[in-house]
Amino acid sequence: MKQNSIISLPDLFLDIITKRIDINKNTGNINQEIKLKVGGNAANFSIALSKIGIKNKLIAGCNKISELIFKQYIKDKKLKIKFLPIYTDISITISFENDDRIMITDPKGIQIGINEIKKYEKILKKAKYIFFGNWNNNKKSNELLKYIINLNKDAKIYLDIGDPSINIENLNELIKILKENKIWVFSLNEYELEYLGNFLKLNYENLLDLANKLYKILNVEHLDIHSPDFVYSLPSGIYIKIEKVKPIILTGAGDTWNAGNFYGYLNNLDNKDRLLFANEIAKKYILNEF
């Protein structure tokens, strides 16, 4: 598949991952291991795709520092990713991976709309597949999504919105977009599914029932739910329980699952095999084996 056929956008983050921080009162030093990694929905998706052998392009907001770090990362890992920067600002996430996982996000770099992405219009027009991530942290996301849909009506769009409560003021417009346009794959975790169900005031018995009701409302070709306990895909109705493992890293696991799921669609795996493959890739990631 040609490299320009698959594009991921619009976010590149630097992720700082740690546990609960203990600070030495005398020295001010942090007595805790800290891991710095490249991240962001689109960047994680792009990286995972490349690791499983799929060339792709990443269009993402960044500054010169995050650009250099990402380019060095893909060079060191020998990843086949063409990085197309939009110079905005740096985006940073601090993730405290305790039992009550807390994430602190500064998303300045991903405030990307039509004006910012227009320079890559010709490339976007040629794309066969577009992964659209981090809708929640980009206040221009609806503008950007509508622009991409209208620019390339043949592109298959894989959408991951993130936590919708962060961008609630734009949620009604997103739902309108999802009803009026045929999105290829709409991927949600269990919290995002439940939030949308409550926002739309849907009555439901359980999450599977809710997923079916949401699928009937939205004009999406596929609705895929992933959670720590199960995955569920519509319209096939395939449900698979997740094998429990002790995670080493969680931040980015959902993006890696999406990449595995996308790979399954791309290679025409049957629904069960696609979900099993996505689960296995995500499992390897959280065990720090991928």
Secondary structure per residue as TSV (DSSP state, phi and psi in degrees):
chain	resnum	aa	ss	phi	psi
A	1	M	-	360.0	136.1
A	2	K	-	-66.0	147.1
A	3	Q	G	-61.2	-37.0
A	4	N	G	-77.1	1.6
A	5	S	G	-78.0	-23.3
A	6	I	E	-124.5	121.7
A	7	I	E	-127.3	135.0
A	8	S	E	-111.0	144.5
A	9	L	E	-160.5	163.9
A	10	P	S	-120.1	18.1
A	11	D	B	-122.2	139.7
A	12	L	-	-130.5	122.3
A	13	F	E	-116.9	158.8
A	14	L	E	-103.3	120.6
A	15	D	E	-99.3	128.7
A	16	I	E	-107.8	115.3
A	17	I	E	-116.3	129.3
A	18	T	E	-154.0	178.8
A	19	K	S	-100.1	-164.7
A	20	R	S	-57.3	134.0
A	21	I	-	-91.4	126.6
A	22	D	-	-106.0	126.5
A	23	I	B	-108.7	128.9
A	24	N	-	-68.9	116.8
A	25	K	T	-66.7	-24.0
A	26	N	T	-83.2	-42.4
A	27	T	T	-103.5	-20.5
A	28	G	-	81.7	0.2
A	29	N	-	-72.7	149.1
A	30	I	B	-90.0	118.4
A	31	N	-	-90.3	61.3
A	32	Q	S	-158.0	140.4
A	33	E	-	-69.0	134.4
A	34	I	-	-124.4	134.6
A	35	K	E	-113.8	131.2
A	36	L	E	-108.9	126.6
A	37	K	E	-143.0	159.2
A	38	V	E	-76.0	147.8
A	39	G	E	-157.8	-161.1
A	40	G	-	105.1	146.8
A	41	N	H	-53.4	-53.5
A	42	A	H	-68.7	-43.0
A	43	A	H	-65.5	-44.5
A	44	N	H	-61.1	-43.0
A	45	F	H	-61.2	-46.9
A	46	S	H	-61.6	-44.5
A	47	I	H	-62.7	-47.3
A	48	A	H	-63.1	-40.8
A	49	L	H	-59.3	-45.0
A	50	S	H	-64.6	-37.3
A	51	K	H	-65.5	-24.9
A	52	I	T	-101.8	19.1
A	53	G	T	92.4	15.7
A	54	I	-	-108.8	114.8
A	55	K	-	-66.0	144.7
A	56	N	E	-160.3	169.0
A	57	K	E	-113.5	146.0
A	58	L	E	-120.4	121.4
A	59	I	E	-105.3	119.2
A	60	A	E	-152.0	148.2
A	61	G	E	-74.8	139.5
A	62	C	E	-164.9	173.5
A	63	N	-	-112.6	-176.1
A	64	K	H	-63.3	-34.3
A	65	I	H	-67.6	-51.4
A	66	S	H	-66.9	-30.2
A	67	E	H	-63.0	-47.6
A	68	L	H	-63.3	-42.3
A	69	I	H	-63.0	-43.7
A	70	F	H	-67.6	-43.5
A	71	K	H	-63.3	-37.8
A	72	Q	H	-67.8	-37.3
A	73	Y	H	-62.8	-48.6
A	74	I	H	-70.4	-26.7
A	75	K	H	-69.6	-46.0
A	76	D	H	-63.2	-38.1
A	77	K	T	-87.5	-4.1
A	78	K	T	56.4	45.7
A	79	L	-	-91.3	138.3
A	80	K	-	-90.5	74.8
A	81	I	E	-125.2	128.6
A	82	K	E	-94.6	113.9
A	83	F	E	-93.4	126.2
A	84	L	E	-117.7	98.7
A	85	P	E	-79.4	148.1
A	86	I	E	-117.2	114.1
A	87	Y	E	-77.9	107.0
A	88	T	S	-125.4	-84.0
A	89	D	-	-160.2	175.3
A	90	I	-	-83.9	142.6
A	91	S	-	-113.8	133.9
A	92	I	E	-132.6	138.4
A	93	T	E	-123.4	132.6
A	94	I	E	-108.8	119.0
A	95	S	E	-115.6	119.5
A	96	F	E	-96.0	102.6
A	97	E	-	-91.0	62.8
A	98	N	S	-95.2	-171.6
A	99	D	T	-60.9	-34.6
A	100	D	T	-102.9	54.2
A	101	R	-	-37.0	124.9
A	102	I	E	-122.2	135.4
A	103	M	E	-122.8	132.4
A	104	I	E	-112.3	123.2
A	105	T	E	-123.6	135.0
A	106	D	E	-116.5	101.1
A	107	P	-	-99.3	29.6
A	108	K	G	-54.4	-36.6
A	109	G	G	-73.6	-11.9
A	110	I	G	-108.9	19.8
A	111	Q	-	-79.3	81.6
A	112	I	-	-121.5	124.9
A	113	G	-	-126.5	-152.5
A	114	I	H	-62.4	-48.4
A	115	N	H	-59.2	-38.1
A	116	E	H	-75.4	-34.2
A	117	I	H	-96.2	-7.6
A	118	K	G	-56.8	-30.3
A	119	K	G	-60.9	-20.5
A	120	Y	G	-107.8	23.3
A	121	E	H	-57.7	-44.8
A	122	K	H	-63.3	-39.0
A	123	I	H	-67.8	-42.3
A	124	L	H	-64.8	-34.4
A	125	K	H	-64.1	-28.7
A	126	K	H	-89.2	-10.0
A	127	A	-	-68.7	138.1
A	128	K	S	-91.3	-34.4
A	129	Y	E	-130.5	137.3
A	130	I	E	-131.1	120.0
A	131	F	E	-89.7	123.9
A	132	F	E	-115.7	112.8
A	133	G	-	-118.4	172.6
A	134	N	-	53.3	42.2
A	135	W	T	-55.7	-37.4
A	136	N	T	-66.2	-35.3
A	137	N	T	-92.3	-7.7
A	138	N	-	-105.2	110.7
A	139	K	T	-69.5	-11.1
A	140	K	T	-101.3	14.2
A	141	S	H	-59.6	-42.5
A	142	N	H	-64.6	-41.8
A	143	E	H	-58.5	-45.0
A	144	L	H	-67.3	-43.4
A	145	L	H	-64.1	-45.4
A	146	K	H	-63.4	-39.2
A	147	Y	H	-61.0	-45.3
A	148	I	H	-67.3	-41.5
A	149	I	H	-60.5	-45.1
A	150	N	H	-73.8	-30.3
A	151	L	H	-71.0	-39.8
A	152	N	-	-137.0	86.7
A	153	K	T	-71.5	-14.2
A	154	D	T	-91.6	-12.2
A	155	A	-	-69.0	139.8
A	156	K	E	-89.5	119.0
A	157	I	E	-102.9	125.5
A	158	Y	E	-104.2	114.7
A	159	L	E	-111.6	127.9
A	160	D	E	-126.5	113.2
A	161	I	-	-89.3	-19.6
A	162	G	-	75.0	-168.8
A	163	D	-	-66.3	107.4
A	164	P	G	-69.9	-17.0
A	165	S	G	-65.2	-22.1
A	166	I	G	-72.6	-24.9
A	167	N	G	-126.7	40.3
A	168	I	G	-60.9	-30.2
A	169	E	G	-65.7	-18.3
A	170	N	G	-110.9	9.3
A	171	L	H	-73.3	-38.9
A	172	N	H	-60.2	-40.2
A	173	E	H	-67.0	-39.2
A	174	L	H	-60.7	-45.1
A	175	I	H	-61.3	-38.8
A	176	K	H	-61.6	-42.9
A	177	I	H	-61.3	-42.5
A	178	L	H	-69.4	-25.0
A	179	K	H	-82.1	-30.5
A	180	E	H	-93.6	-15.5
A	181	N	S	-129.0	146.2
A	182	K	-	-87.4	92.9
A	183	I	E	-77.7	137.4
A	184	W	E	-68.4	-58.3
A	185	V	E	-131.4	129.1
A	186	F	E	-114.9	114.0
A	187	S	E	-108.8	129.5
A	188	L	E	-134.8	148.4
A	189	N	E	-90.2	177.4
A	190	E	H	-65.7	-34.7
A	191	Y	H	-67.6	-44.9
A	192	E	H	-63.3	-39.9
A	193	L	H	-60.1	-49.0
A	194	E	H	-65.1	-39.1
A	195	Y	H	-62.7	-45.5
A	196	L	H	-62.9	-40.6
A	197	G	H	-61.0	-43.7
A	198	N	H	-68.9	-38.4
A	199	F	H	-62.0	-39.4
A	200	L	T	-86.3	0.3
A	201	K	T	58.3	44.4
A	202	L	-	-86.2	138.1
A	203	N	-	-90.9	131.8
A	204	Y	-	-151.1	152.3
A	205	E	S	-87.3	-35.9
A	206	N	S	-157.2	179.7
A	207	L	H	-67.2	-31.7
A	208	L	H	-68.6	-41.2
A	209	D	H	-62.2	-42.4
A	210	L	H	-62.6	-43.5
A	211	A	H	-58.6	-42.5
A	212	N	H	-64.7	-39.5
A	213	K	H	-69.5	-38.9
A	214	L	H	-66.4	-40.3
A	215	Y	H	-61.0	-36.8
A	216	K	H	-70.1	-28.8
A	217	I	H	-79.4	-40.8
A	218	L	S	-91.3	152.2
A	219	N	-	-95.3	60.4
A	220	V	E	-112.0	146.3
A	221	E	E	-73.2	-42.4
A	222	H	E	-133.2	137.5
A	223	L	E	-118.9	117.5
A	224	D	E	-118.4	124.9
A	225	I	E	-108.8	128.6
A	226	H	E	-126.6	138.4
A	227	S	-	-148.5	170.9
A	228	P	S	-65.3	-17.6
A	229	D	S	-105.2	-30.7
A	230	F	E	-159.2	165.3
A	231	V	E	-128.1	150.5
A	232	Y	E	-148.4	133.6
A	233	S	E	-127.9	134.1
A	234	L	E	-121.0	143.2
A	235	P	T	-88.8	-0.4
A	236	S	T	-66.3	-30.8
A	237	G	T	77.1	15.0
A	238	I	E	-73.1	129.4
A	239	Y	E	-124.7	131.4
A	240	I	E	-134.8	129.2
A	241	K	E	-76.3	147.0
A	242	I	-	-93.4	134.1
A	243	E	-	-71.8	129.1
A	244	K	-	-79.1	129.6
A	245	V	-	-134.8	160.6
A	246	K	-	-86.2	112.5
A	247	P	-	-75.5	145.5
A	248	I	S	-95.2	-35.9
A	249	I	-	-141.7	140.4
A	250	L	-	-115.1	-36.5
A	251	T	T	-60.8	119.0
A	252	G	T	100.8	-4.7
A	253	A	H	-65.3	-40.7
A	254	G	H	-64.2	-37.4
A	255	D	H	-66.3	-38.8
A	256	T	H	-68.2	-38.7
A	257	W	H	-59.9	-43.5
A	258	N	H	-59.6	-40.2
A	259	A	H	-64.2	-41.8
A	260	G	H	-65.5	-39.4
A	261	N	H	-64.5	-44.6
A	262	F	H	-59.9	-43.9
A	263	Y	H	-57.5	-40.9
A	264	G	H	-63.2	-43.4
A	265	Y	H	-63.2	-45.1
A	266	L	H	-60.1	-35.1
A	267	N	T	-101.3	15.0
A	268	N	T	55.2	37.1
A	269	L	-	-68.0	149.1
A	270	D	-	-67.6	163.2
A	271	N	H	-57.1	-42.6
A	272	K	H	-66.3	-45.6
A	273	D	H	-64.7	-36.0
A	274	R	H	-61.4	-47.3
A	275	L	H	-67.7	-39.1
A	276	L	H	-63.0	-40.5
A	277	F	H	-64.4	-46.2
A	278	A	H	-59.9	-41.6
A	279	N	H	-62.8	-40.7
A	280	E	H	-67.6	-41.1
A	281	I	H	-64.0	-44.1
A	282	A	H	-64.2	-38.6
A	283	K	H	-61.8	-46.5
A	284	K	H	-60.6	-37.5
A	285	Y	H	-65.0	-48.7
A	286	I	H	-70.7	-18.8
A	287	L	T	-90.9	5.5
A	288	N	T	61.8	36.4
A	289	E	-	-111.0	5.0
A	290	F	-	-124.9	360.0
